[in-house]
Amino acid sequence: MSIYLDHNATTSVDPDVLAAMLPFFTETFGNPSSKHGPGEVAAMAVQKARAQVQSLLGADYPHEIMFNSGGTESVNSAIVSALESAPLRREMIISAIEHSAVRTLADWLAKNKGIRVHTIPVDKNGRIDVVAYKEALSERVAVVSMMWANNETGTILPVVELAEMAKEVGAVFHTDAVQAVGKIPIDLKATEIDMLSLSGHKLHAPKGVGALYLRKGLRFRPQIKGGHQERGRRAGTENVPGIVALGKAAELAGERMEADAEYLKPLRAKLEAGLREIPNAYIVAADNDRLPNTTSVAFDYIESESILLLLDKEGIAGSSGSACSSGSFEPSHVLQAMSVPETAVRGAVRFSLSRENTEARSIACSTYCRASSRNCARFLLTGRQAIRPRRRAPMLDRPTTPLPVVLNDTTLRDGEQRRVWLLAWRKSWRSPRRSPMPAFRRSRSARLPWVRKKSPLFARSSRRACPRRRSPGAA
């Protein structure tokens, strides 16, 4: 059984999308900038894809769509261009739950360019603090960047109203809509949004292609210099197969959006109903307006990576948060901003659905979550498993191997690794029947110079190098 519930991280390429892009690898492979026949065919395909994305976003003109490599490039190009276009404005505004693409860039701008960054807090349901937002707005603000929908919890921010407030002070408004595009209706021509970022692999297109919406008349400073491609705004030969795939995916998303939402909402409700039956577990931001496919559940006193490991053994793919932050030992900044209790901030698991999932698989996921949480809780308290996975997990069956509480993390410092190890073995390591980590102790003792060795030669050399201290009155 294989159940993929991590569609906010990436999606599979739709068969219709794949069929649309394949000819541009082998048959119609011309350069869109060339003036011969194959080049003209490729250029026409790019323009068709541009119109398809324009239709999905509700933009006024096709040339307002600029193709690039994905969401991160779109975010960087939009924010840096807005700051360079208004050099006398030295402030920007973001929310406390932004994606790392925005947060990392904001930190870099504050440190290296002297830009003052206002971070607007949210409440426990992920709602933006509108009062703090209004206080931060001023004529010194160059750009406001607010995500349309959060990637970890699915909460939807009122970006249309926030853009209108930003326009009153003359600030450029950018929204990171990577998670929102294709899942909820968007009509940009009816808003004051100036720039919008999207990524293809979030809506069943391949990775490595995205787009940036730029309102007509907006001043834009290109960040990649070179040729005249994309009306001089983004140099470099166009990724024609990827652009064609993004256009087809946008067309399909527009056609299926309403039907997908009607299918996914009851499917998510079934999943959350099963998750609510688990003791010491609750749905994050359950009372807020969310994407129809996203749910985040937090477990008290249990590491999310332990649950994900057991689910993975059963063929269920989930996530502990943003895939772009995988490997970080720090808890999610989104959950911290939403004041999730300290006992559960490291125990949040995200499930994101798509039209490829079924009700049976959703119920199976909640069932295995219940079994995995019981397993982890009992193991941490007693050192014994409550329910063994259907396929044996060697790391849980061998007492000489620690419970892998943290996945995909090879950069832990020794103190952090020791703390995680003690968390997993705080009960079982005291038991005389179960040796905690003999191999681990042997490897450490080999590195410790003060441990006495069995070799007499080593013992004599140690006594010569470190003579026993005598008392002052000794002869």
C-alpha positions as CSV (number, residue, x, y, z in Angstrom):
1,M,0.0,0.0,0.0
2,S,1.3,3.4,-1.0
3,I,-0.5,6.6,0.2
4,Y,1.0,9.9,-0.8
5,L,-0.3,12.8,1.4
6,D,2.4,15.4,0.8
7,H,1.0,17.3,-2.2
8,N,1.9,20.7,-0.7
9,A,5.5,19.7,-1.0
10,T,5.2,18.5,-4.7
11,T,2.8,16.8,-7.0
12,S,3.0,14.2,-9.7
13,V,3.0,15.3,-13.3
14,D,-0.5,14.9,-14.7
15,P,-0.7,12.5,-17.7
16,D,-2.2,15.2,-19.9
17,V,0.5,17.6,-18.9
18,L,3.2,15.1,-19.7
19,A,1.6,14.4,-23.1
20,A,1.6,18.1,-23.9
21,M,5.2,18.7,-23.1
22,L,6.9,15.5,-24.5
23,P,6.9,16.7,-28.2
24,F,9.0,19.7,-27.3
25,F,11.8,17.5,-26.2
26,T,12.3,15.6,-29.5
27,E,10.0,16.9,-32.3
28,T,9.4,20.7,-31.8
29,F,12.7,21.6,-30.1
30,G,13.3,25.0,-31.7
31,N,14.5,28.1,-29.8
32,P,11.6,30.5,-29.4
33,S,14.0,33.4,-30.3
34,S,14.8,31.9,-33.7
35,K,12.9,33.2,-36.7
36,H,12.7,29.9,-38.7
37,G,9.8,27.5,-38.6
38,P,10.7,25.3,-35.6
39,G,11.5,28.5,-33.6
40,E,8.2,30.1,-34.5
41,V,6.3,27.0,-33.4
42,A,8.1,27.0,-30.1
43,A,7.3,30.7,-29.7
44,M,3.7,30.2,-30.4
45,A,3.6,27.4,-27.8
46,V,5.1,29.7,-25.2
47,Q,2.5,32.4,-25.9
48,K,-0.3,29.9,-25.6
49,A,1.0,28.8,-22.2
50,R,1.2,32.5,-21.2
51,A,-2.5,33.0,-22.1
52,Q,-3.4,29.8,-20.1
53,V,-1.7,31.0,-17.0
54,Q,-3.2,34.5,-17.5
55,S,-6.7,32.9,-17.6
56,L,-6.1,31.0,-14.3
57,L,-4.9,34.1,-12.5
58,G,-7.5,36.4,-13.9
59,A,-4.9,38.9,-15.2
60,D,-5.7,41.6,-17.7
61,Y,-2.9,40.9,-20.3
62,P,-0.8,37.9,-21.3
63,H,2.4,39.9,-21.1
64,E,1.9,40.4,-17.4
65,I,3.0,36.7,-17.0
66,M,6.8,36.3,-16.8
67,F,8.1,32.7,-16.8
68,N,11.1,31.7,-14.7
69,S,12.4,28.7,-12.7
70,G,10.0,28.6,-9.8
71,G,8.6,30.2,-6.7
72,T,11.9,31.1,-5.0
73,E,13.2,33.0,-8.0
74,S,9.8,34.8,-8.3
75,V,9.9,35.9,-4.7
76,N,13.5,37.1,-4.9
77,S,12.9,38.9,-8.2
78,A,9.8,40.6,-6.9
79,I,11.0,41.8,-3.6
80,V,14.5,43.0,-4.7
81,S,13.0,44.7,-7.7
82,A,10.5,46.6,-5.6
83,L,13.2,47.8,-3.2
84,E,15.5,48.9,-6.1
85,S,12.7,50.7,-7.8
86,A,12.1,52.9,-4.7
87,P,15.5,53.6,-3.3
88,L,14.2,56.2,-0.9
89,R,11.9,53.7,0.8
90,R,13.9,51.5,3.2
91,E,11.3,49.4,4.8
92,M,9.4,46.2,4.0
93,I,6.6,44.2,5.7
94,I,6.1,40.5,5.9
95,S,4.1,38.1,8.1
96,A,5.4,35.9,10.8
97,I,4.3,32.7,8.9
98,E,6.0,33.4,5.5
99,H,7.8,30.7,3.6
100,S,11.6,30.5,4.1
101,A,12.1,32.0,0.6
102,V,10.7,35.3,1.9
103,R,12.0,35.1,5.5
104,T,15.6,34.3,4.5
105,L,15.6,37.0,1.9
106,A,14.2,39.5,4.4
107,D,16.9,38.6,7.0
108,W,19.6,39.0,4.3
109,L,18.3,42.4,3.2
110,A,18.2,43.6,6.9
111,K,21.7,42.4,7.5
112,N,23.4,43.4,4.3
113,K,21.3,46.3,2.9
114,G,20.1,48.0,6.0
115,I,16.4,47.4,5.2
116,R,14.1,47.6,8.1
117,V,11.7,44.6,8.2
118,H,8.4,44.7,9.9
119,T,7.1,41.2,10.9
120,I,3.4,41.1,11.5
121,P,2.3,38.6,14.1
122,V,-0.7,36.2,13.8
123,D,-3.0,34.6,16.3
124,K,-3.4,31.0,17.3
125,N,-5.5,30.3,14.1
126,G,-3.0,32.0,11.8
127,R,-5.1,35.2,11.3
128,I,-3.0,38.3,10.6
129,D,-2.9,41.1,13.1
130,V,-4.5,43.8,11.0
131,V,-4.0,46.5,13.7
132,A,-0.2,45.8,13.7
133,Y,-0.2,45.8,9.9
134,K,-1.8,49.2,9.7
135,E,0.7,50.6,12.2
136,A,3.6,49.3,10.2
137,L,2.4,50.8,6.9
138,S,3.9,54.2,6.1
139,E,5.4,56.1,3.2
140,R,8.8,54.5,4.1
141,V,7.6,51.0,3.1
142,A,8.7,49.9,-0.4
143,V,7.1,46.5,-0.6
144,V,4.7,44.3,1.4
145,S,5.0,40.5,0.9
146,M,2.2,38.3,2.3
147,M,1.5,34.7,1.4
148,W,-1.9,33.9,0.1
149,A,-2.1,30.5,1.8
150,N,0.3,29.0,4.3
151,N,2.1,25.9,3.2
152,E,2.1,24.2,6.6
153,T,-1.3,24.8,8.0
154,G,-3.3,25.8,4.9
155,T,-4.6,29.0,6.5
156,I,-5.7,31.7,3.9
157,L,-4.7,35.3,4.5
158,P,-6.9,38.2,3.4
159,V,-4.4,39.4,0.8
160,V,-7.0,41.3,-1.2
161,E,-7.8,43.6,1.7
162,L,-4.1,43.9,2.7
163,A,-3.2,44.9,-0.8
164,E,-5.7,47.7,-0.7
165,M,-4.2,49.1,2.5
166,A,-0.7,48.9,1.1
167,K,-1.9,50.9,-2.0
168,E,-3.0,53.7,0.2
169,V,0.6,54.5,1.2
170,G,2.1,53.8,-2.2
171,A,3.7,50.5,-1.3
172,V,4.1,47.6,-3.8
173,F,2.2,44.5,-2.8
174,H,3.6,41.0,-3.6
175,T,1.9,37.8,-2.6
176,D,3.5,34.3,-2.5
177,A,0.6,32.3,-4.0
178,V,2.5,29.1,-4.6
179,Q,0.1,27.1,-2.5
180,A,-3.0,29.0,-3.5
181,V,-2.8,28.9,-7.3
182,G,-5.0,26.1,-8.7
183,K,-6.7,25.4,-5.3
184,I,-8.8,28.5,-4.7
185,P,-10.2,31.0,-7.2
186,I,-8.0,34.0,-8.1
187,D,-9.1,37.1,-10.0
188,L,-6.1,39.5,-10.1
189,K,-7.8,42.2,-12.2
190,A,-10.3,42.8,-9.4
191,T,-7.5,43.4,-6.8
192,E,-4.7,45.8,-6.1
193,I,-2.1,43.0,-6.0
194,D,1.0,44.1,-8.0
195,M,3.0,40.9,-8.1
196,L,2.2,37.2,-7.6
197,S,4.6,34.2,-7.4
198,L,3.7,30.7,-8.4
199,S,5.4,27.4,-9.0
200,G,4.5,24.6,-11.5
201,H,5.3,21.5,-9.4
202,K,2.6,22.5,-6.9
203,L,-0.2,22.0,-9.5
204,H,0.9,18.8,-11.3
205,A,3.4,20.4,-13.6
206,P,7.1,19.4,-13.5
207,K,9.7,20.9,-11.2
208,G,11.9,23.8,-12.4
209,V,9.3,26.1,-14.0
210,G,7.2,28.9,-12.4
211,A,5.9,32.3,-13.2
212,L,5.8,35.8,-11.8
213,Y,2.8,38.1,-12.4
214,L,3.7,41.7,-12.9
215,R,0.9,44.3,-13.2
216,K,1.1,46.4,-16.3
217,G,2.9,49.7,-15.7
218,L,4.8,48.4,-12.6
219,R,8.5,49.3,-12.6
220,F,10.6,46.2,-12.6
221,R,14.3,45.8,-12.3
222,P,15.5,42.5,-13.8
223,Q,17.7,40.4,-11.6
224,I,19.1,38.2,-14.4
225,K,20.8,40.3,-17.1
226,G,21.5,39.1,-20.6
227,G,19.2,38.6,-23.6
228,H,15.9,40.0,-24.5
229,Q,13.8,37.0,-23.4
230,E,10.5,37.7,-21.5
231,R,10.4,41.3,-22.7
232,G,13.9,41.9,-21.2
233,R,12.7,41.1,-17.7
234,R,14.3,37.6,-17.4
235,A,17.3,36.7,-19.6
236,G,18.0,33.2,-20.8
237,T,16.6,30.8,-23.3
238,E,13.0,29.8,-22.3
239,N,12.4,26.3,-20.9
240,V,9.8,25.5,-23.6
241,P,8.8,22.0,-22.4
242,G,8.4,23.2,-18.8
243,I,6.5,26.3,-19.9
244,V,4.1,24.3,-22.1
245,A,3.6,21.9,-19.2
246,L,2.8,24.8,-16.8
247,G,0.3,26.2,-19.3
248,K,-1.5,22.9,-19.6
249,A,-1.5,22.4,-15.8
250,A,-3.0,25.9,-15.4
251,E,-5.7,25.0,-17.9
252,L,-6.6,21.8,-16.2
253,A,-6.5,23.4,-12.7
254,G,-9.0,26.0,-13.9
255,E,-11.3,23.4,-15.2
256,R,-11.1,21.1,-12.2
257,M,-10.8,23.6,-9.3
258,E,-14.4,23.6,-8.3
259,A,-14.9,19.8,-8.6
260,D,-11.6,19.2,-6.7
261,A,-12.7,21.5,-3.8
262,E,-16.0,19.7,-3.5
263,Y,-14.2,16.3,-3.5
264,L,-11.4,17.3,-1.1
265,K,-13.3,19.0,1.7
266,P,-15.3,15.9,2.8
267,L,-12.2,13.8,2.3
268,R,-10.2,16.0,4.6
269,A,-13.1,16.0,7.1
270,K,-13.0,12.2,7.2
271,L,-9.2,12.3,7.8
272,E,-9.6,14.9,10.6
273,A,-12.4,13.0,12.2
274,G,-10.1,10.0,12.6
275,L,-7.2,12.2,13.8
276,R,-9.3,13.9,16.5
277,E,-9.9,10.5,18.1
278,I,-6.2,10.2,19.0
279,P,-5.5,11.2,22.6
280,N,-3.4,14.4,23.0
281,A,-3.8,15.4,19.4
282,Y,-5.6,18.4,17.9
283,I,-6.0,20.0,14.5
284,V,-4.0,23.2,14.0
285,A,-6.0,26.3,12.9
286,A,-9.2,24.2,12.7
287,D,-11.3,27.4,13.1
288,N,-9.7,29.4,10.3
289,D,-10.4,29.5,6.6
290,R,-8.0,26.9,5.1
291,L,-7.1,25.3,1.8
292,P,-9.5,22.4,1.1
293,N,-6.6,19.9,0.8
294,T,-4.5,20.7,3.9
295,T,-4.6,19.6,7.5
296,S,-2.0,19.9,10.2
297,V,-2.3,17.8,13.4
298,A,-0.1,18.3,16.5
299,F,0.7,15.6,19.0
300,D,1.7,16.3,22.6
301,Y,5.0,15.0,23.9
302,I,5.8,13.1,20.7
303,E,8.3,14.0,18.0
304,S,6.7,14.3,14.6
305,E,9.6,12.6,12.9
306,S,9.0,9.4,14.9
307,I,5.4,9.2,13.7
308,L,6.5,10.0,10.1
309,L,9.0,7.2,10.3
310,L,6.4,4.6,11.4
311,L,4.0,5.9,8.7
312,D,6.6,5.6,6.1
313,K,7.2,2.0,7.0
314,E,3.5,1.5,6.1
315,G,3.9,3.3,2.9
316,I,2.2,6.6,4.0
317,A,4.0,9.8,3.1
318,G,3.4,12.9,5.2
319,S,5.5,15.9,6.3
320,S,6.5,17.7,9.5
321,G,6.3,21.1,7.7
322,S,7.8,22.8,4.8
323,A,9.9,20.5,2.6
324,C,12.3,23.4,2.0
325,S,13.1,23.4,5.8
326,S,13.7,19.6,6.0
327,G,16.7,18.7,8.1
328,S,16.4,21.7,10.4
329,F,16.4,20.8,14.1
330,E,14.5,24.0,15.0
331,P,10.8,23.8,15.5
332,S,8.5,25.3,12.8
333,H,8.5,29.1,12.9
334,V,4.9,28.9,11.7
335,L,3.7,26.9,14.7
336,Q,5.7,29.1,17.0
337,A,4.1,32.2,15.6
338,M,0.7,30.6,16.1
339,S,1.5,30.0,19.8
340,V,1.3,26.2,19.5
341,P,2.2,24.8,23.0
342,E,5.8,23.9,23.6
343,T,4.8,20.3,24.3
344,A,3.4,20.0,20.7
345,V,5.4,22.4,18.6
346,R,7.8,19.6,17.6
347,G,5.0,17.1,17.1
348,A,3.1,18.6,14.2
349,V,2.4,16.5,11.1
350,R,1.0,17.9,7.9
351,F,-1.2,15.9,5.4
352,S,-2.0,17.5,2.1
353,L,-4.4,15.8,-0.3
354,S,-5.2,15.9,-4.0
355,R,-7.6,14.4,-6.4
356,E,-5.4,11.3,-6.6
357,N,-6.3,10.3,-3.0
358,T,-9.4,8.3,-2.0
359,E,-11.6,8.1,1.1
360,A,-10.3,4.6,2.0
361,R,-6.7,5.8,2.0
362,S,-7.7,8.8,4.1
363,I,-9.2,6.6,6.7
364,A,-6.2,4.2,6.6
365,C,-3.9,7.2,7.2
366,S,-5.8,8.2,10.4
367,T,-5.8,4.6,11.6
368,Y,-2.1,4.3,11.2
369,C,-1.6,7.7,12.8
370,R,-3.4,6.4,15.9
371,A,-1.3,3.3,16.1
372,S,1.9,5.2,15.5
373,S,1.2,7.8,18.2
374,R,0.4,5.0,20.7
375,N,3.6,3.2,19.7
376,C,5.8,6.3,20.1
377,A,4.2,7.3,23.4
378,R,4.6,3.9,25.0
379,F,8.1,3.4,23.7
380,L,9.2,6.7,25.2
381,L,7.7,5.8,28.5
382,T,8.5,2.1,28.9
383,G,11.0,1.3,26.1
384,R,8.5,-1.3,24.7
385,Q,6.5,-1.1,21.5
386,A,2.7,-1.1,21.8
387,I,2.0,-2.1,18.2
388,R,4.7,-3.4,15.8
389,P,4.5,-2.2,12.2
390,R,3.3,-4.7,9.7
391,R,6.8,-4.8,8.2
392,R,9.4,-5.0,10.9
393,A,11.4,-1.8,11.5
394,P,14.9,-3.0,12.5
395,M,15.7,0.3,14.3
396,L,12.8,-0.3,16.7
397,D,13.5,-4.0,17.2
398,R,17.2,-3.8,18.1
399,P,17.9,-2.5,21.6
400,T,21.4,-1.4,20.6
401,T,20.0,1.2,18.2
402,P,18.4,4.4,19.4
403,L,14.9,5.4,18.3
404,P,15.5,7.7,15.2
405,V,13.6,10.7,16.6
406,V,15.0,13.1,14.0
407,L,15.0,12.1,10.3
408,N,17.3,13.4,7.5
409,D,19.5,15.3,9.9
410,T,23.2,14.6,9.7
411,T,24.3,18.0,10.9
412,L,23.4,17.7,14.6
413,R,25.9,18.9,17.1
414,D,27.1,16.3,19.7
415,G,25.0,17.9,22.5
416,E,21.9,18.0,20.4
417,Q,22.3,14.4,19.3
418,R,22.9,13.4,22.9
419,R,19.7,15.2,24.0
420,V,17.6,13.4,21.4
421,W,19.2,10.1,22.3
422,L,18.4,10.5,25.9
423,L,14.8,11.5,25.1
424,A,14.3,8.2,23.3
425,W,16.1,6.1,25.9
426,R,15.2,7.9,29.1
427,K,13.5,4.7,30.5
428,S,14.9,1.8,28.6
429,W,18.6,2.7,29.0
430,R,18.4,2.1,32.8
431,S,17.1,-1.4,32.4
432,P,19.8,-4.1,32.9
433,R,18.0,-6.3,30.3
434,R,18.4,-3.8,27.5
435,S,21.8,-2.3,26.9
436,P,21.4,1.3,25.8
437,M,24.1,1.6,23.1
438,P,27.2,-0.6,23.7
439,A,28.6,0.2,20.3
440,F,28.1,3.9,20.9
441,R,29.8,3.7,24.3
442,R,32.7,1.8,22.9
443,S,33.2,4.3,20.1
444,R,33.2,7.2,22.5
445,S,35.5,5.4,25.0
446,A,38.0,4.9,22.3
447,R,38.2,8.7,21.9
448,L,38.4,9.6,25.6
449,P,42.0,9.8,26.8
450,W,41.1,9.4,30.4
451,V,39.6,5.9,30.1
452,R,42.0,3.2,31.3
453,K,43.0,0.7,28.7
454,K,43.6,-3.0,29.2
455,S,47.1,-2.8,27.7
456,P,49.8,-2.8,30.4
457,L,52.1,-0.7,28.2
458,F,49.4,1.9,27.8
459,A,48.7,1.9,31.6
460,R,52.4,2.4,32.3
461,S,52.7,5.2,29.8
462,S,49.6,6.8,31.2
463,R,51.0,6.7,34.8
464,R,54.3,8.2,33.6
465,A,52.5,10.9,31.6
466,C,50.0,11.7,34.4
467,P,51.6,10.8,37.8
468,R,49.4,10.4,40.8
469,R,49.1,13.6,42.8
470,R,50.6,13.2,46.3
471,S,49.5,14.9,49.5
472,P,51.9,17.7,50.8
473,G,52.9,15.7,53.8
474,A,53.8,12.5,52.0
475,A,57.4,11.4,52.0
